[in-house]
Amino acid sequence: MTKNQIKIYRMNDQDWWATTGDKDDAIREYAQECIGVVDVSEALDDGDICPNDVEELTPDELQHAVYLWTWNANDSGKIENISFKEALERMIADEAFVFPLLFASTEE
């Protein structure tokens, strides 16, 4: 898998989703994984997802958005500020990350 195959979508003001699919795939996957609904129309009807607000990040946004990368316990839980682009590259290189996935969130 390469970084060109994975797209990052801003789902709302707090969550970003990584997928190899298109916008509709991102909405469906996010609804199922993060909201917990099987039928996407439930998330749309409840206002959990607004399709008009879902946007793929541009290369410029990937380069300038800040990702707080937390290293594992072996590295003393060190936190590093990196770009979304670099975070995506690290995730692709680390086979522990399986896409699609919740790429980033402002919520814990």
PyMOL commands that set and color helices and strands:
alter all, ss='L'
color gray80, all
select helices_A, chain A and resi 23-35+40-45+51-53+59-64+73-75+84-93
alter helices_A, ss='H'
color red, helices_A
select strands_A, chain A and resi 7-10+15-19+55-56+66-70+79-83+101-105
alter strands_A, ss='S'
color yellow, strands_A
deselect
rebuild
show_as cartoon
